[in-house]
């Protein structure tokens, strides 16, 4: 399923709203990059692939905007583990 993802800059998060509930990835910017802090999916929206859709979107966002990623969020970090195409952009996955 395709979801509409919005960038709520004032709240520093990327969101999917569905059935009156909002799932999101919270972020913080740092010099040259973006840190993904946590992913929240309400129980009513679990099991629909929303967290994975958000993870793909935010990682593509970082890559397309030339931002390095610090995946503090365990879900985003695990998503990068499973999708090697994002590892080069992650400061927690690349070898320095």
N, CA and C atoms as a LAMMPS dump frame, in Angstrom:
ITEM: TIMESTEP
0
ITEM: NUMBER OF ATOMS
288
ITEM: BOX BOUNDS ff ff ff
-5.0000000000000000e+02 5.0000000000000000e+02
-5.0000000000000000e+02 5.0000000000000000e+02
-5.0000000000000000e+02 5.0000000000000000e+02
ITEM: ATOMS id mol type element x y z
1 1 1 N 0.837 -1.187 0
2 1 2 C 0 0 0
3 1 3 C 0.881 1.249 0
4 2 1 N 0.485 2.236 -0.769
5 2 2 C 1.193 3.515 -0.794
6 2 3 C 0.572 4.453 0.222
7 3 1 N 1.431 5.128 0.962
8 3 2 C 0.976 6.069 1.979
9 3 3 C 1.446 7.469 1.618
10 4 1 N 0.65 8.456 1.986
11 4 2 C 1.058 9.843 1.828
12 4 3 C 1.869 10.232 3.053
13 5 1 N 3.107 10.622 2.82
14 5 2 C 4.006 11.001 3.909
15 5 3 C 4.237 12.499 3.83
16 6 1 N 4.046 13.169 4.959
17 6 2 C 4.245 14.611 5.008
18 6 3 C 5.42 14.943 5.915
19 7 1 N 6.105 16.024 5.554
20 7 2 C 7.232 16.508 6.354
21 7 3 C 6.708 17.644 7.224
22 8 1 N 6.573 17.383 8.502
23 8 2 C 6.114 18.386 9.459
24 8 3 C 7.363 19.033 10.058
25 9 1 N 7.841 20.08 9.399
26 9 2 C 9.102 20.701 9.808
27 9 3 C 9.012 21.341 11.186
28 10 1 N 7.863 21.906 11.53
29 10 2 C 7.743 22.571 12.835
30 10 3 C 7.86 21.582 13.995
31 11 1 N 7.455 20.33 13.761
32 11 2 C 7.551 19.302 14.804
33 11 3 C 8.741 18.373 14.591
34 12 1 N 9.518 18.639 13.534
35 12 2 C 10.7 17.84 13.188
36 12 3 C 10.358 16.355 13.08
37 13 1 N 9.416 16.069 12.196
38 13 2 C 9.059 14.666 11.988
39 13 3 C 8.425 14.466 10.616
40 14 1 N 8.497 13.223 10.156
41 14 2 C 7.836 12.783 8.945
42 14 3 C 6.641 11.948 9.392
43 15 1 N 5.469 12.196 8.781
44 15 2 C 4.228 11.623 9.307
45 15 3 C 3.397 10.908 8.245
46 16 1 N 2.677 9.9 8.711
47 16 2 C 1.604 9.269 7.947
48 16 3 C 0.372 9.329 8.838
49 17 1 N -0.697 9.95 8.328
50 17 2 C -1.958 9.994 9.075
51 17 3 C -2.953 9.071 8.393
52 18 1 N -3.593 8.228 9.193
53 18 2 C -4.53 7.237 8.676
54 18 3 C -5.557 6.933 9.751
55 19 1 N -6.815 6.937 9.389
56 19 2 C -7.9 6.602 10.32
57 19 3 C -7.84 7.428 11.604
58 20 1 N -7.486 8.7 11.474
59 20 2 C -7.449 9.587 12.63
60 20 3 C -6.241 9.407 13.538
61 21 1 N -5.309 8.573 13.158
62 21 2 C -4.088 8.324 13.936
63 21 3 C -2.88 8.769 13.115
64 22 1 N -1.791 9.117 13.803
65 22 2 C -0.585 9.559 13.113
66 22 3 C 0.619 8.739 13.56
67 23 1 N 1.304 8.174 12.576
68 23 2 C 2.585 7.494 12.794
69 23 3 C 3.664 8.457 12.322
70 24 1 N 4.845 8.393 12.955
71 24 2 C 5.881 9.344 12.556
72 24 3 C 7.283 8.874 12.919
73 25 1 N 8.244 9.508 12.243
74 25 2 C 9.662 9.383 12.576
75 25 3 C 10.112 10.769 13.023
76 26 1 N 10.606 10.855 14.236
77 26 2 C 11.114 12.112 14.811
78 26 3 C 12.586 12.249 14.447
79 27 1 N 13.008 13.475 14.115
80 27 2 C 14.406 13.689 13.745
81 27 3 C 14.975 14.94 14.4
82 28 1 N 16.287 15.023 14.37
83 28 2 C 17.04 16.218 14.755
84 28 3 C 18.096 16.425 13.676
85 29 1 N 18.319 17.666 13.304
86 29 2 C 19.362 17.972 12.329
87 29 3 C 20.69 18.192 13.041
88 30 1 N 21.777 17.835 12.38
89 30 2 C 23.116 18.166 12.859
90 30 3 C 23.907 18.644 11.646
91 31 1 N 25.055 19.216 11.854
92 31 2 C 25.847 19.766 10.765
93 31 3 C 26.156 18.684 9.731
94 32 1 N 25.551 18.797 8.567
95 32 2 C 25.792 17.848 7.488
96 32 3 C 24.925 16.608 7.516
97 33 1 N 23.957 16.563 8.437
98 33 2 C 23.158 15.346 8.483
99 33 3 C 21.869 15.447 9.261
100 34 1 N 21.261 14.286 9.399
101 34 2 C 19.981 14.162 10.082
102 34 3 C 20.036 12.93 10.988
103 35 1 N 19.586 13.1 12.214
104 35 2 C 19.55 11.996 13.183
105 35 3 C 18.101 11.565 13.357
106 36 1 N 17.829 10.296 13.097
107 36 2 C 16.483 9.758 13.294
108 36 3 C 16.403 9.204 14.707
109 37 1 N 15.566 9.837 15.527
110 37 2 C 15.525 9.574 16.959
111 37 3 C 14.615 8.401 17.33
112 38 1 N 13.395 8.396 16.811
113 38 2 C 12.494 7.282 17.091
114 38 3 C 11.349 7.246 16.088
115 39 1 N 10.786 6.06 15.958
116 39 2 C 9.637 5.819 15.089
117 39 3 C 8.47 5.426 15.98
118 40 1 N 7.347 6.092 15.783
119 40 2 C 6.145 5.816 16.57
120 40 3 C 5.023 5.396 15.621
121 41 1 N 4.446 4.232 15.873
122 41 2 C 3.283 3.764 15.122
123 41 3 C 2.222 3.372 16.144
124 42 1 N 1.075 4.071 16.157
125 42 2 C 0.009 3.699 17.09
126 42 3 C -0.417 2.245 16.889
127 43 1 N -0.82 1.601 17.963
128 43 2 C -1.203 0.18 17.917
129 43 3 C -2.246 -0.095 16.837
130 44 1 N -3.156 0.847 16.631
131 44 2 C -4.222 0.655 15.632
132 44 3 C -3.68 0.591 14.206
133 45 1 N -2.47 1.083 14.001
134 45 2 C -1.888 1.109 12.652
135 45 3 C -0.792 0.071 12.449
136 46 1 N -0.496 -0.708 13.477
137 46 2 C 0.566 -1.71 13.363
138 46 3 C 0.197 -2.801 12.366
139 47 1 N 1.214 -3.4 11.773
140 47 2 C 1.011 -4.523 10.866
141 47 3 C 0.591 -4.13 9.463
142 48 1 N 0.696 -2.851 9.123
143 48 2 C 0.295 -2.38 7.797
144 48 3 C 1.486 -1.928 6.955
145 49 1 N 2.707 -2.145 7.463
146 49 2 C 3.897 -1.733 6.727
147 49 3 C 4.207 -0.251 6.827
148 50 1 N 3.565 0.425 7.772
149 50 2 C 3.738 1.872 7.9
150 50 3 C 5.148 2.23 8.357
151 51 1 N 5.674 1.535 9.338
152 51 2 C 7.023 1.843 9.826
153 51 3 C 8.053 1.648 8.715
154 52 1 N 7.911 0.603 7.937
155 52 2 C 8.845 0.366 6.829
156 52 3 C 8.711 1.44 5.753
157 53 1 N 7.482 1.866 5.466
158 53 2 C 7.272 2.94 4.488
159 53 3 C 7.928 4.229 4.962
160 54 1 N 7.784 4.526 6.245
161 54 2 C 8.425 5.712 6.814
162 54 3 C 9.946 5.594 6.75
163 55 1 N 10.476 4.429 7.107
164 55 2 C 11.926 4.226 7.096
165 55 3 C 12.493 4.45 5.697
166 56 1 N 11.881 3.844 4.704
167 56 2 C 12.353 4.009 3.327
168 56 3 C 12.291 5.475 2.922
169 57 1 N 11.202 6.132 3.246
170 57 2 C 11.027 7.532 2.868
171 57 3 C 12.094 8.418 3.504
172 58 1 N 12.301 8.278 4.806
173 58 2 C 13.249 9.175 5.485
174 58 3 C 14.686 8.907 5.049
175 59 1 N 15.006 7.658 4.752
176 59 2 C 16.359 7.345 4.284
177 59 3 C 16.579 7.859 2.862
178 60 1 N 15.554 7.764 2.025
179 60 2 C 15.64 8.352 0.686
180 60 3 C 15.737 9.874 0.778
181 61 1 N 14.987 10.463 1.692
182 61 2 C 15.032 11.913 1.902
183 61 3 C 16.461 12.353 2.227
184 62 1 N 17.092 11.664 3.156
185 62 2 C 18.459 12.01 3.546
186 62 3 C 19.411 11.878 2.356
187 63 1 N 19.317 10.766 1.662
188 63 2 C 20.206 10.507 0.524
189 63 3 C 20.014 11.561 -0.566
190 64 1 N 18.765 11.869 -0.887
191 64 2 C 18.459 12.83 -1.95
192 64 3 C 18.849 14.26 -1.591
193 65 1 N 18.997 14.537 -0.306
194 65 2 C 19.352 15.884 0.148
195 65 3 C 20.801 15.98 0.628
196 66 1 N 21.589 14.937 0.365
197 66 2 C 23.005 14.954 0.708
198 66 3 C 23.278 14.982 2.203
199 67 1 N 22.384 14.383 2.989
200 67 2 C 22.529 14.364 4.443
201 67 3 C 23.024 13.003 4.917
202 68 1 N 24.028 13.002 5.769
203 68 2 C 24.455 11.766 6.42
204 68 3 C 23.437 11.425 7.506
205 69 1 N 23.333 10.145 7.839
206 69 2 C 22.308 9.67 8.773
207 69 3 C 22.937 9.116 10.046
208 70 1 N 22.36 9.512 11.174
209 70 2 C 22.646 8.877 12.464
210 70 3 C 21.347 8.19 12.889
211 71 1 N 21.259 6.869 12.719
212 71 2 C 20.023 6.153 13.039
213 71 3 C 19.958 5.722 14.511
214 72 1 N 19.654 6.669 15.399
215 72 2 C 19.506 6.33 16.817
216 72 3 C 18.283 5.448 17.05
217 73 1 N 17.271 5.604 16.218
218 73 2 C 16.055 4.794 16.329
219 73 3 C 16.388 3.338 15.997
220 74 1 N 16.083 2.404 16.901
221 74 2 C 16.389 0.992 16.635
222 74 3 C 15.723 0.453 15.369
223 75 1 N 14.509 0.911 15.072
224 75 2 C 13.828 0.417 13.873
225 75 3 C 14.546 0.889 12.611
226 76 1 N 14.9 2.166 12.56
227 76 2 C 15.61 2.699 11.391
228 76 3 C 16.971 2.019 11.255
229 77 1 N 17.658 1.825 12.357
230 77 2 C 18.96 1.153 12.337
231 77 3 C 18.827 -0.268 11.784
232 78 1 N 17.824 -1.002 12.238
233 78 2 C 17.596 -2.369 11.754
234 78 3 C 17.195 -2.368 10.279
235 79 1 N 16.434 -1.367 9.853
236 79 2 C 16.044 -1.261 8.447
237 79 3 C 17.291 -1.099 7.576
238 80 1 N 18.221 -0.269 8.034
239 80 2 C 19.474 -0.084 7.295
240 80 3 C 20.263 -1.394 7.257
241 81 1 N 20.268 -2.14 8.354
242 81 2 C 20.943 -3.449 8.373
243 81 3 C 20.403 -4.358 7.271
244 82 1 N 19.085 -4.321 7.053
245 82 2 C 18.425 -5.192 6.076
246 82 3 C 18.464 -4.648 4.647
247 83 1 N 18.836 -3.377 4.484
248 83 2 C 18.838 -2.739 3.165
249 83 3 C 20.203 -2.078 2.931
250 84 1 N 21.153 -2.851 2.412
251 84 2 C 22.529 -2.371 2.265
252 84 3 C 22.672 -1.094 1.44
253 85 1 N 21.706 -0.806 0.584
254 85 2 C 21.804 0.402 -0.242
255 85 3 C 21.817 1.685 0.594
256 86 1 N 21.417 1.602 1.859
257 86 2 C 21.421 2.773 2.743
258 86 3 C 22.63 2.808 3.684
259 87 1 N 23.416 1.757 3.719
260 87 2 C 24.503 1.666 4.698
261 87 3 C 25.612 2.685 4.456
262 88 1 N 25.891 2.996 3.211
263 88 2 C 26.955 3.952 2.906
264 88 3 C 26.642 5.343 3.465
265 89 1 N 25.374 5.68 3.561
266 89 2 C 24.955 7.002 4.03
267 89 3 C 24.815 7.071 5.553
268 90 1 N 24.872 5.922 6.223
269 90 2 C 24.711 5.873 7.679
270 90 3 C 26.058 5.992 8.381
271 91 1 N 26.17 6.942 9.282
272 91 2 C 27.414 7.095 10.036
273 91 3 C 27.633 5.943 11.01
274 92 1 N 26.59 5.175 11.298
275 92 2 C 26.709 4.035 12.203
276 92 3 C 27.021 2.736 11.461
277 93 1 N 27.023 2.766 10.134
278 93 2 C 27.256 1.555 9.356
279 93 3 C 28.524 1.607 8.509
280 94 1 N 28.999 2.8 8.196
281 94 2 C 30.167 2.909 7.328
282 94 3 C 31.448 2.779 8.131
283 95 1 N 32.456 2.31 7.473
284 95 2 C 33.772 2.198 8.108
285 95 3 C 34.509 3.514 7.881
286 96 1 N 35.104 4.036 8.94
287 96 2 C 35.806 5.327 8.839
288 96 3 C 37.296 5.107 8.825
